[in-house]
Amino acid sequence: MAFSVESRVPFMDYRLMEFALGLPEDLIYRNGVRKHILRTTFQGLVPDKILARTDKMGFVSAEEKWLKDQGKDWFLDHALRSAKESSSFLDAEQTGIHITRMQTGNIPFDFDPWRILCLGRWLSSNR
């Protein structure tokens, strides 16, 4: 799984989907907790630690690792190019400072460098 994404959808039976989509909202979302009926149904079958999780993310990729380790120079170089391409929106010097601070851990990781790359690529492909 190091190089691909595998999707598993065990509950993708159309009858189950029709049932779930017809449920009242308070069975799905209650007191700030999503999937209430699913969590309640699986109590005693699935460990409480798993049922109580709220930090689940689907298809997490390695952007932070690429930004800080393996692709550090590539990210900085391409983000600076994108910032220059997007000069009416972004300041290339500030972009470089921001990404360098993120790479060194002075500010927390976020997806701004990736967004900058995508914006620059999009702008250059539409000219």
N, CA, C and O of each residue as an XYZ file, in Angstrom:
508
protein
N       0.809     -1.202      0.000
C       0.000      0.000      0.000
C       0.849      1.263      0.000
O       0.300      2.364      0.049
N       2.174      1.138     -0.053
C       3.027      2.323     -0.037
C       2.848      3.192     -1.279
O       3.155      4.384     -1.240
N       2.358      2.624     -2.373
C       2.304      3.378     -3.620
C       0.914      3.471     -4.246
O       0.778      3.934     -5.378
N      -0.107      3.041     -3.529
C      -1.446      3.122     -4.107
C      -2.481      3.292     -3.009
O      -2.162      3.221     -1.822
N      -3.698      3.513     -3.410
C      -4.803      3.680     -2.476
C      -5.781      2.540     -2.710
O      -6.180      2.270     -3.843
N      -6.153      1.890     -1.653
C      -7.124      0.805     -1.759
C      -8.399      1.254     -1.079
O      -8.367      1.713      0.063
N      -9.495      1.129     -1.752
C     -10.777      1.533     -1.189
C     -11.577      0.285     -0.844
O     -11.756     -0.608     -1.673
N     -12.047      0.243      0.379
C     -12.890     -0.879      0.796
C     -14.223     -0.303      1.255
O     -14.272      0.571      2.121
N     -15.260     -0.786      0.687
C     -16.583     -0.265      1.014
C     -17.504     -1.409      1.429
O     -18.352     -1.834      0.644
N     -17.349     -1.911      2.651
C     -18.118     -3.084      3.068
C     -19.610     -2.818      3.231
O     -20.403     -3.758      3.200
N     -20.008     -1.572      3.400
C     -21.413     -1.256      3.618
C     -22.079     -0.724      2.353
O     -23.105     -0.049      2.445
N     -21.535     -1.003      1.193
C     -22.050     -0.430     -0.037
C     -23.137     -1.277     -0.690
O     -23.174     -1.390     -1.916
N     -23.995     -1.857      0.083
C     -25.155     -2.558     -0.450
C     -26.260     -1.513     -0.628
O     -26.512     -0.721      0.281
N     -26.904     -1.503     -1.761
C     -27.883     -0.446     -2.040
C     -29.014     -0.428     -1.009
O     -29.553      0.632     -0.693
N     -29.370     -1.608     -0.487
C     -30.456     -1.642      0.505
C     -30.025     -0.960      1.803
O     -30.808     -0.250      2.434
N     -28.778     -1.187      2.188
C     -28.265     -0.526      3.388
C     -28.175      0.982      3.162
O     -28.498      1.763      4.057
N     -27.742      1.390      1.983
C     -27.646      2.819      1.670
C     -29.036      3.468      1.699
O     -29.196      4.558      2.247
N     -30.017      2.818      1.125
C     -31.377      3.367      1.145
C     -31.887      3.491      2.578
O     -32.524      4.481      2.938
N     -31.601      2.482      3.386
C     -32.013      2.518      4.792
C     -31.335      3.680      5.521
O     -31.991      4.471      6.199
N     -30.010      3.767      5.370
C     -29.242      4.805      6.074
C     -29.665      6.207      5.641
O     -29.763      7.112      6.470
N     -29.913      6.387      4.351
C     -30.305      7.706      3.857
C     -31.716      8.099      4.295
O     -32.084      9.273      4.247
N     -32.490      7.123      4.715
C     -33.844      7.404      5.178
C     -33.952      7.607      6.684
O     -35.037      7.885      7.194
N     -32.833      7.469      7.401
C     -32.857      7.629      8.859
C     -33.029      9.078      9.273
O     -32.575      9.982      8.572
N     -33.685      9.309     10.413
C     -33.770     10.682     10.927
C     -32.380     11.181     11.332
O     -31.513     10.408     11.738
N     -32.202     12.475     11.209
C     -30.883     13.067     11.463
C     -30.346     12.761     12.862
O     -29.138     12.588     13.020
N     -31.206     12.690     13.881
C     -30.706     12.480     15.239
C     -30.130     11.081     15.452
O     -29.446     10.852     16.450
N     -30.386     10.148     14.549
C     -29.752      8.835     14.638
C     -28.386      8.831     13.965
O     -27.553      7.966     14.237
N     -28.165      9.785     13.102
C     -26.896      9.867     12.394
C     -25.941     10.815     13.129
O     -24.751     10.527     13.253
N     -26.449     11.907     13.599
C     -25.625     12.952     14.219
C     -26.282     13.344     15.539
O     -27.396     13.867     15.551
N     -25.590     13.090     16.649
C     -26.172     13.397     17.951
C     -25.096     13.962     18.882
O     -24.024     13.377     19.035
N     -25.400     15.102     19.496
C     -24.482     15.757     20.447
C     -23.079     15.949     19.871
O     -22.080     15.740     20.560
N     -23.019     16.343     18.616
C     -21.726     16.612     17.981
C     -20.992     15.369     17.521
O     -19.861     15.466     17.045
N     -21.605     14.204     17.651
C     -20.957     12.955     17.253
C     -21.657     12.417     16.010
O     -22.874     12.233     15.984
N     -20.848     12.170     14.982
C     -21.397     11.630     13.743
C     -21.473     10.109     13.819
O     -20.809      9.488     14.649
N     -22.280      9.519     12.955
C     -22.452      8.071     12.849
C     -22.953      7.467     14.160
O     -22.531      6.378     14.547
N     -23.840      8.167     14.830
C     -24.337      7.727     16.143
C     -24.913      6.312     16.096
O     -24.556      5.476     16.927
N     -25.778      6.038     15.158
C     -26.410      4.723     15.113
C     -25.395      3.617     14.828
O     -25.509      2.520     15.375
N     -24.421      3.889     13.993
C     -23.384      2.907     13.676
C     -22.522      2.625     14.902
O     -22.219      1.469     15.199
N     -22.129      3.679     15.612
C     -21.310      3.500     16.819
C     -22.080      2.734     17.893
O     -21.522      1.865     18.563
N     -23.363      3.057     18.054
C     -24.191      2.381     19.056
C     -24.371      0.906     18.692
O     -24.287      0.033     19.556
N     -24.614      0.640     17.432
C     -24.833     -0.725     16.968
C     -23.626     -1.619     17.239
O     -23.785     -2.788     17.591
N     -22.431     -1.078     17.077
C     -21.228     -1.894     17.202
C     -20.618     -1.905     18.607
O     -19.542     -2.470     18.801
N     -21.289     -1.287     19.593
C     -20.782     -1.336     20.970
C     -20.730     -2.788     21.421
O     -21.672     -3.556     21.223
N     -19.595     -3.147     22.038
C     -19.394     -4.522     22.488
C     -18.787     -5.411     21.419
O     -18.261     -6.478     21.735
N     -18.847     -5.000     20.171
C     -18.258     -5.772     19.078
C     -16.944     -5.163     18.598
O     -16.014     -5.869     18.206
N     -16.897     -3.838     18.640
C     -15.707     -3.088     18.226
C     -15.175     -2.391     19.476
O     -15.966     -1.860     20.254
N     -13.854     -2.376     19.692
C     -13.301     -1.725     20.887
C     -13.757     -0.271     21.018
O     -13.819      0.462     20.031
N     -14.077      0.136     22.258
C     -14.541      1.501     22.518
C     -13.561      2.552     21.999
O     -13.976      3.616     21.538
N     -12.276      2.258     22.073
C     -11.258      3.203     21.600
C     -11.469      3.529     20.113
O     -11.278      4.667     19.686
N     -11.855      2.538     19.354
C     -12.102      2.756     17.923
C     -13.429      3.470     17.709
O     -13.518      4.383     16.889
N     -14.452      3.062     18.435
C     -15.770      3.689     18.278
C     -15.766      5.163     18.669
O     -16.541      5.954     18.131
N     -14.897      5.531     19.601
C     -14.862      6.908     20.098
C     -13.999      7.830     19.234
O     -13.985      9.040     19.461
N     -13.289      7.293     18.263
C     -12.409      8.129     17.442
C     -13.196      9.177     16.666
O     -14.273      8.904     16.138
N     -12.635     10.375     16.611
C     -13.235     11.448     15.815
C     -12.222     12.028     14.837
O     -12.519     12.992     14.131
N     -11.026     11.443     14.791
C      -9.946     11.994     13.969
C      -9.735     11.224     12.678
O      -8.663     11.310     12.080
N     -10.706     10.496     12.248
C     -10.529      9.663     11.064
C     -10.397     10.517      9.810
O     -11.088     11.521      9.636
N      -9.483     10.085      8.944
C      -9.290     10.743      7.651
C      -9.224      9.661      6.585
O      -8.652      8.595      6.810
N      -9.792      9.924      5.462
C      -9.710      8.966      4.375
C      -8.572      9.284      3.435
O      -8.324     10.451      3.130
N      -7.900      8.295      2.987
C      -6.858      8.422      1.973
C      -5.832      9.491      2.301
O      -5.627     10.415      1.514
N      -5.193      9.379      3.439
C      -4.173     10.336      3.845
C      -2.933     10.126      2.988
O      -2.434      9.007      2.869
N      -2.449     11.184      2.402
C      -1.241     11.093      1.592
C      -0.055     11.681      2.348
O      -0.203     12.174      3.466
N       1.097     11.626      1.739
C       2.338     11.948      2.442
C       2.865     13.353      2.158
O       4.080     13.545      2.118
N       2.000     14.329      1.962
C       2.460     15.678      1.628
C       3.442     16.241      2.647
O       4.442     16.853      2.272
N       3.163     16.039      3.935
C       4.057     16.595      4.952
C       5.444     15.969      4.847
O       6.453     16.668      4.948
N       5.495     14.675      4.647
C       6.793     14.000      4.503
C       7.515     14.502      3.257
O       8.718     14.760      3.295
N       6.781     14.641      2.151
C       7.400     15.139      0.930
C       7.920     16.555      1.130
O       9.027     16.884      0.703
N       7.117     17.389      1.779
C       7.487     18.792      1.975
C       8.717     18.943      2.853
O       9.560     19.808      2.611
N       8.818     18.094      3.878
C       9.893     18.252      4.866
C      11.099     17.362      4.615
O      12.188     17.648      5.112
N      10.925     16.295      3.857
C      12.039     15.358      3.690
C      12.352     15.114      2.219
O      13.155     15.821      1.611
N      11.705     14.105      1.666
C      12.055     13.590      0.345
C      11.946     14.611     -0.781
O      12.769     14.594     -1.696
N      10.973     15.483     -0.743
C      10.784     16.427     -1.837
C      10.990     17.871     -1.428
O      10.459     18.786     -2.058
N      11.758     18.073     -0.374
C      11.924     19.408      0.212
C      12.318     20.461     -0.831
O      11.664     21.499     -0.941
N      13.362     20.202     -1.578
C      13.839     21.173     -2.567
C      12.847     21.326     -3.722
O      12.614     22.429     -4.215
N      12.265     20.191     -4.145
C      11.297     20.216     -5.236
C      10.106     21.093     -4.865
O       9.677     21.936     -5.653
N       9.571     20.889     -3.655
C       8.404     21.662     -3.219
C       8.722     23.154     -3.202
O       7.954     23.964     -3.720
N       9.849     23.510     -2.611
C      10.205     24.929     -2.512
C      10.377     25.529     -3.900
O       9.856     26.607     -4.183
N      11.106     24.835     -4.766
C      11.352     25.335     -6.117
C      10.048     25.525     -6.898
O       9.832     26.571     -7.510
N       9.192     24.519     -6.872
C       7.947     24.601     -7.633
C       6.950     25.591     -7.021
O       6.193     26.239     -7.744
N       6.953     25.704     -5.721
C       6.067     26.686     -5.085
C       6.513     28.102     -5.427
O       5.678     28.976     -5.657
N       7.814     28.335     -5.460
C       8.317     29.662     -5.842
C       7.978     29.976     -7.294
O       7.596     31.100     -7.618
N       8.119     28.982     -8.166
C       7.724     29.184     -9.568
C       6.232     29.518     -9.666
O       5.826     30.414    -10.405
N       5.444     28.786     -8.911
C       3.998     29.025     -8.928
C       3.663     30.401     -8.384
O       2.781     31.077     -8.914
N       4.357     30.829     -7.329
C       4.111     32.148     -6.756
C       4.461     33.238     -7.768
O       3.752     34.239     -7.882
N       5.551     33.038     -8.495
C       5.932     34.013     -9.526
C       4.897     34.018    -10.648
O       4.558     35.074    -11.183
N       4.397     32.835    -11.000
C       3.357     32.707    -12.022
C       2.069     33.388    -11.558
O       1.271     33.855    -12.371
N       1.881     33.437    -10.242
C       0.664     33.989     -9.633
C       0.946     35.325     -8.959
O       0.340     35.648     -7.937
N       1.855     36.095     -9.522
C       2.327     37.303     -8.842
C       1.233     38.320     -8.535
O       1.406     39.168     -7.659
N       0.121     38.246     -9.239
C      -0.957     39.179     -8.903
C      -1.717     38.713     -7.658
O      -2.504     39.468     -7.087
N      -1.478     37.462     -7.242
C      -2.140     36.927     -6.053
C      -1.165     36.691     -4.902
O      -1.518     36.862     -3.736
N       0.065     36.294     -5.241
C       1.027     35.857     -4.227
C       2.333     36.621     -4.322
O       2.741     37.051     -5.400
N       2.975     36.783     -3.190
C       4.303     37.375     -3.118
C       5.305     36.220     -3.022
O       5.296     35.465     -2.050
N       6.169     36.088     -4.038
C       7.099     34.955     -4.088
C       8.030     34.921     -2.876
O       8.313     33.845     -2.349
N       8.507     36.077     -2.429
C       9.412     36.110     -1.276
C       8.709     35.606     -0.024
O       9.263     34.794      0.717
N       7.493     36.082      0.215
C       6.732     35.637      1.392
C       6.353     34.150      1.280
O       6.319     33.436      2.282
N       6.071     33.698      0.064
C       5.779     32.284     -0.146
C       6.977     31.438      0.246
O       6.830     30.432      0.941
N       8.166     31.841     -0.197
C       9.394     31.112      0.153
C       9.634     31.087      1.652
O      10.013     30.056      2.209
N       9.416     32.210      2.299
C       9.595     32.291      3.757
C       8.606     31.360      4.457
O       8.974     30.610      5.362
N       7.364     31.420      4.029
C       6.313     30.586      4.639
C       6.653     29.097      4.509
O       6.575     28.352      5.486
N       7.025     28.675      3.316
C       7.315     27.252      3.097
C       8.561     26.828      3.853
O       8.590     25.742      4.430
N       9.586     27.660      3.862
C      10.809     27.330      4.606
C      10.521     27.207      6.091
O      11.045     26.306      6.746
N       9.702     28.091      6.631
C       9.335     27.999      8.056
C       8.567     26.708      8.335
O       8.738     26.102      9.393
N       7.727     26.286      7.396
C       6.986     25.041      7.567
C       7.932     23.852      7.474
O       7.806     22.899      8.243
N       8.866     23.898      6.555
C       9.818     22.807      6.386
C      10.712     22.634      7.616
O      11.105     21.513      7.939
N      11.026     23.707      8.286
C      11.897     23.631      9.462
C      11.122     23.415     10.755
O      11.717     23.287     11.825
N       9.800     23.373     10.658
C       8.986     23.113     11.839
C       8.686     24.343     12.672
O       8.172     24.218     13.784
N       8.991     25.525     12.165
C       8.705     26.758     12.900
C       7.224     27.116     12.898
O       6.749     27.840     13.773
N       6.506     26.607     11.917
C       5.048     26.744     11.894
C       4.475     25.363     11.574
O       5.151     24.542     10.956
N       3.237     25.105     11.989
C       2.653     23.785     11.730
C       2.416     23.537     10.247
O       2.206     24.469      9.471
N       2.455     22.274      9.873
C       2.178     21.880      8.495
C       0.726     22.176      8.142
O      -0.179     21.971      8.950
N       0.521     22.658      6.933
C      -0.822     22.744      6.350
C      -0.675     22.511      4.849
O       0.434     22.289      4.363
N      -1.756     22.560      4.130
C      -1.721     22.237      2.710
C      -1.529     23.457      1.808
O      -1.705     23.358      0.594
N      -1.170     24.606      2.386
C      -0.965     25.811      1.573
C       0.081     25.621      0.475
O      -0.163     26.048     -0.654
N       1.239     24.997      0.748
C       2.208     24.821     -0.351
C       1.630     24.048     -1.529
O       1.882     24.381     -2.687
N       0.860     23.022     -1.224
C       0.238     22.239     -2.293
C      -0.762     23.092     -3.073
O      -0.838     23.005     -4.299
N      -1.513     23.898     -2.372
C      -2.489     24.779     -3.034
C      -1.782     25.797     -3.924
O      -2.255     26.111     -5.017
N      -0.660     26.303     -3.456
C       0.127     27.267     -4.240
C       0.625     26.596     -5.518
O       0.553     27.174     -6.603
N       1.132     25.365     -5.377
C       1.592     24.624     -6.555
C       0.457     24.445     -7.571
O       0.635     24.676     -8.767
N      -0.680     24.040     -7.082
C      -1.826     23.795     -7.970
C      -2.293     25.078     -8.643
O      -2.625     25.071     -9.828
N      -2.321     26.175     -7.900
C      -2.727     27.453     -8.478
C      -1.777     27.858     -9.603
O      -2.224     28.253    -10.681
N      -0.484     27.764     -9.362
C       0.494     28.123    -10.388
C       0.383     27.263    -11.619
O       0.445     27.762    -12.742
N       0.217     25.958    -11.411
C       0.072     25.045    -12.548
C      -1.194     25.363    -13.340
O      -1.187     25.369    -14.571
N      -2.273     25.627    -12.616
C      -3.531     25.933    -13.280
C      -3.416     27.230    -14.092
O      -3.866     27.298    -15.236
N      -2.812     28.250    -13.489
C      -2.662     29.524    -14.191
C      -1.795     29.364    -15.431
O      -2.113     29.919    -16.483
N      -0.695     28.607    -15.319
C       0.196     28.463    -16.482
C      -0.441     27.626    -17.591
O      -0.122     27.811    -18.765
N      -1.337     26.710    -17.231
C      -1.989     25.893    -18.250
C      -3.138     26.616    -18.935
O      -3.628     26.166    -19.971
N      -3.572     27.737    -18.360
C      -4.700     28.483    -18.921
C      -4.269     29.786    -19.592
O      -5.081     30.693    -19.774
N      -3.053     29.870    -19.940
C      -2.563     31.094    -20.612
C      -2.397     30.876    -22.066
O      -1.996     31.791    -22.785
